[in-house]
Amino acid sequence: MRLIMGLGRATSGVIEYLQTIGEEFRVYDDDPEKVKDLQSHLSDSLSGIDEVVVSPGIPSDHPIIKKAMMRRIPVIDEVEFTYRITNGQVVAVTGTNGKSTTIGLIGGILGQKRRVFIGGNLAPGRPYSAALLEPPYDLYLLEVSSFQLERIQTFRPMVAVLTNIGVDHLDRHRDEQEYIDAKLSIFSNQGETDHAILNRDDRITIENLDRVRARRHFFTLKGEAEAWVSNGRIVIGSEEILGVEEIPIPGEHNIANVLAAALAAWVLKATPEEIRKGILEFTGLRFRMERVGEKDGVVFINNSMCTNPQAALASLRSLDRPFIIIMGGKEKGLPDGEFLQYVAQNAHFAVLIGANRSRLEEELKRRGFDRLTSATTIEEAVKAAFAQAKKGMVIILNPGYASLDMFGDFIERGERFNDAVATV
């Protein structure tokens, strides 16, 4: 019998599947309110349990997980559970930054002529387990996080894409190496007939090539590879796909995302025409550099998904006009000096929100930047930002930190920002 631990997006599909096939199971969540509709299944006992399926939000040091591991009861994630049952061809994307955009691009390319499932850790979106009660797909395109990858056992993507490895989630992983190991485990079950899409410009990736047994395919912004930029043109193999200036999403980081996605589609036999069409028609994802409004010549951009300083910096560098930034949130133990220095040198104004707003104010002032204020709500922040804005400027929600100090998740933060913009 299985214990489903943690009620959320990912495990809801597992529970629905088990109920449909009539298999007995138990559930547990630290929040009793979440399991009030499953009281007959509620249990925190491991008696009779032969497998634990865990929500990705549950840390490995949870007492029940530690007890299960001591008893040698397998602990898996919804990704591993769903993979065993669907047994379909998988394209999986992971990385510190860019994974959602990359999987969205791949879906736009491969979805033209194939029935594809797009989901996984992608949010807003559908968990992989949502496919359990649906007819089989030609391909399952999945964004997978380090939390999910650390609990895989047999999960074997036919194509695995690693966009980059920086530093993130040190509030969850013991140290940087544990985080890196989790990311690299996307390749752990691959063989010589599988494909690995790798960033040749990423130091940590290149230092760990011995972990990749699959056929290696490289993309780069800094030279020549299987996917690269030649004279301002995206080139895959020997085929020119389109000009860099034609890419509809801004920023050098998004050129890298396009290269990764195009290369993944290329190894799956997508044509140059399909790749070009998929890129040109991609308009971006919600809460990822999403233009959500304009008033009096001031553009509002929602980048709520941006929960680490490295991604926040890349987003700011993609802007082509003066900006006012709304930033701050819950710390994850990540270095943010370069991000803060860029804000201090380039922002017209900053509105600080979240649990770390006092520290951010101190750090920015130490760097000689005092054009700032603090806000206790996102609505207050938007009003304060707009009061400082001039025609031709951008107001960007670009937090750089997690949302859980003020919101349930980055989606709620983004939706609240959109609502506030609508009332300006």
N, C-alpha and C positions, 0 to 999 in steps of 0.2 A: 504494500500500500504506500501511496505517496503522501508526503506532507507538503502543501503549498504554503510557502512562507512569505508574507508580505503581499497585501492586496493592492494592486495598482494596474496600470495600463498593460504591462507585459503579462502578468499572471492571470488577468481576467480571461484572456483567451484560452489559457490552459484549463482553467476551471470550467469554462463553458464546454470545452471539448470533452473533458472527463465526465461531466454531467450528461452530455449527449450520448456517449457510448456506454453509460451506465457503470463506469468504474468507480469503486469506492475510493475516497480520499479524505484527508484531513486538512484543515487550514489553520493558520495562526498569523496574527498581526499584533504588534505592540499597541496599536490603537483599537480597542474593542469596538468602537463605533463602526469601523470599516467592515467588520465581519458580522454585524448584527443580523444580516439576511442569510447568514450561513451558520447559524448557531448549532444546527445538528451535526455540522462537520468540525466544529471548533475543538482544537486540542493543542496543547503545547508539549504533549508527551511523544517520545520517540518509540514507544512500545508498538511493535508491529509495523514500523515504518522501514521500508527498504530503499527509499530514495527521497531526497528533499529537493524540491524545485523552488528556487529562491528568486525573488524580485531583485533586479539589479541595484536597487537602493539600499539593500540590507548589507551591512559591512560583514566581513569575514570574522570579526571578533565578537559577533553577537553570541551570547551564551548558548543558544540552541544550535547554531552552526558549529561552534567549537565542540559541543557535546556530540553532535552527529559525526564529526570528523574523528573524534577520539574513538567512537564506536565503529569506525570505518564504513559508515553509511554514506553512499555517494551523494554529493551536493552539486547540483547542476543549475544552470540558468534556463530561462524560457527559450533562449536561442538553441541550446543543445537539445532540449526536449522537442522543440518543433522540427528541428533538422532531422532527427531520427524518424519522425513520422511522415513528413512530407517527402523526404528523400529526393528532393529536386535539385536541379542545377542552380548553384548560388554564386552570385557576384557580391562580395562583401567589401565594404570600405571602412577603414578606420584611420585614425590620425589625430593629432592634437587639434589642428584647425583645418577647415575646408571640407570635412567629410560629408556634411549635409549637402552643400552645393555640388560636390562631385557626384554623389549618388543621384541627385536631381538631374544633373546633366546626362548621366548614363541612362537614366530612365527615359529622358526625352529622345535620346538617340535610338536605343534598342526597342523602345515601345512603339516605334513606327510600324513595325512588321511582326512583332511578337507580343504574346500576352505576358505581361510582366507584373509581378507584385513588387511594389516599392514600399519599404517601411523599415522596421527594426527600431533602432534608437532614434530615428528621425522624428522630430517633433516640431510642429504639430504633424501627426501622421499615425500610421497604424503599426502596432507591434507585430513582429513576425508571427506570433501565435494566432493572429486574426486569420491567417491563411489555413488554419487547421480544418475548418469546416467549409472551406470553399473548394471548387474544382481545381485540379492541378494547374499550375502556371508553367509557361515555357521556361521562365527564369524568375528567380527570387533575388531582387536587388535590395541589399540590406546595409544600413549603417549600423556598425557595431562599436560599442564603447569598451573601454578598458575594464569596466565593471563586469560586462558580459563575457569578455574574452577570458578573464581569469578563471572562469568556471566551465570552459568547454572541455570535452573529452574526445568526441569523434567528429566534431564540426569541421567540414572540409570544403571550403569554397573552391569552385573551379577557377575563379579569378579572384585574387585578393589584392586590394589596393591599399597602400600605405601612403597617405598624402604627405606626412611629415611627423616627426616626433620632437616636441618641445618639452615643456614641463607643465603639468596640470594635475589637479586632483590630489595634491599632497595633503589635503585634509582627510583623504580616504586611504590612500596608499601609504605604506610605512615610509618609503623613501622614493627617490627618483628612479632607482634601478627596478624596483617592483613595478612601477608604472610602465617603464620601458619594456620589461619582460611581458607584461600583460598585452601591450600593443603588438609586440612581435609574435605572440602566440597565434595570431591570425594565420601564420604560415605553418604552424606546428604539425598539422596533419596533411599538408599538401605533399604531393609527389611530383615526379618528373613530367607527368602529363598535364599538370595544372600550371597556372600562370600567376606570376607576382608582378604587380605594377609598382615601381619603386622610384622615389625621388632622388636623382643623382646629386642634387644640391644639398641634401639633408645629411649632415655629418653623422648623426646617430644611426641613421639607416645604413649608411655605407660601412660604418664600423661593425655592423652586425649582419653582414651578408652571409656569413656562415650559417645563420639560422634559416636561410631560405633555400629549400631543396627544389622548389618549383622552377619552371623556366622563367628567367628574369627579363623584364622589359623596363627600360629606364626612360624617364622624361626629365628635361632640364630647361632652365632659363638661361644657362650660362655657357652653352657650347652646343655640341652636336650629340644627339642620341636617337633612339627610335622615335621619340616625340620631342620636338624642339621648335625653336623660333629661328627662322632664317629670313633675313631682310624684312622683318616685320610681318612674316607670314607663319601661321601655324602649319608645321609639317609633321605628318605621321608616315613613317616609312620613307617612301620617296614621293608621297602625294602631298601637294599643297592643298590645304583645306579652306582657309580663309585668312584675311588680314587681321592682325591683332586689334586694329581700330574698329573692326566689325563686331567684336565680342560685346554683347549687350550689358554685361555686368562689369563695373569698373574695378581697377586695381591690378597691380602686378601679381598679387596672390591669387586672383581669379584667373589670370593667364595660366598659372601653374595648375589650378583646378581643372581648367579646360583641357590642358595637355594630359592630365591623368585620366580624365573621363574619356577623352577621344581615344587614348591608347587602349584602355580597357575595352571599349567598343570595337576597336580595330582587331584585337586578338580574337574577338567573337564574330569576326567576319562582317562587321558593318561596313557599308560602302562609304567612300568619301562623300558622296551626296547625302547619305543619311546622317553622317557625322556633322556635316556643315549645317544641314537643316535643323538638327537637334540643338546645336549651339545657338544658332540665330534666333530660334523660337523660345529659348530659355529666358524667362523674365525674372528669375530669382525666386527665393523662398521667403515665406512670412518671417518677420522679425530678424531678417538678415540683410542689412543695408536696404531695407524696404522703404521706398518713398511713400509716405502716407498722407501727405497734405501740403498745401501751400497757401499762405495768406500774406498779402501785401508784399509780395516778392520774396518772402522767406519760406524756404523749403524745409519740411520736417522729415527726418529719416529715423526709422525705427530699427535699431540694431540690438534689440534686447537679448538675442541669442548669444551675444558676445560676453562670455563669462570669464575670460582670462586676459591679462594685460597684453600678451603677445598678439592675440587676435584683435584687440582694441587698437593697438598701434597700427597694424596693417590696414584696418578699416579707415583710420584717420588719414593715412598716407594716400588713400585712393580718392580723397575728396579734392575737387578742383575749384573750390571757392572758400571764402572765410567761414569759420564754423564756431558755433557755441555748443559746448558739450555738456550733457547731463551724465554724470558718472558716479560710480561708487556702489557698494553693496557689501556682501559677506566675503571676507578674506578666505583664500584657499592656501595660503602659505607660499605664494608664488612671487618671484622677483618682478617688480613693476617700475624700476627706476627709469628705464628707457622710455616707457609709456608716459610717465609723469613728466619727464624732461621734454618730450615732444609736445605735450599739452602746454607746458609752461612757455615754450618758445613759439607756439603757433596758434593757440586758441585765442579767440576774441574775448571769450568769457567762459566761465565754468560754473555749473550748478552742481553741488555735491549732495548726494543722497546716500542713505544706507548706513549700516553699522560702522563703517570705516570713514565716514565723512570728516570727522575731526582729525584723524591722521592724515587724510588726503589734503586737508587745508594746511596743516603744518608742513607737509612735504612740498606742496606747491609754493607756499610762501618762502620756504627755504631756498627754492630755486628762483626767487625773484618775481613770482607771479602772484598778484593780489587782486586780479579782476575776477572775483568769485563771490559766491554766496552759498549758503546751505539751505536745504529744504527737507521737511519731514514727510512730505507726501509727493507722489509723482505729479499730482495736479498742481501743487504749489511750485514744483520745479519747472513745469512747462510755462506757467505764467511768468516766473522770474526770468526764464530764458528769453521769452518773447519780448519782455520789456526792454531787454538789452539789444535786441536784434535790429538789423538794418536791411533794407532791400538788397537782395543778392547774396544774403548769407544762408547758411544751413544751420538748423538746430538738430543735433543728432543725439538720440539716446544711445550712448555707447558705453555701457556700464563698466566693462572690464573686470567685473567681479560677480560672484554668484548672487542669486535673487532671494535666497531663502530667509534673509533677515526681515524682509518686508512683504514678501509675496510667496505664494505656494510654489511657483516655478517661474521660469523666464517667460512662459506664455502669458501668465497672468500679468506680469510686469509689462509686457508688450501691449496687451489689450488695454490695460489702464492708461498707458501712454497714448494709444490711439484715441481713446475716449476723451482724454484731456485735450489733445490737439483739436478734436472736433468742436470743442467749446471755446476755443480761443477767439 
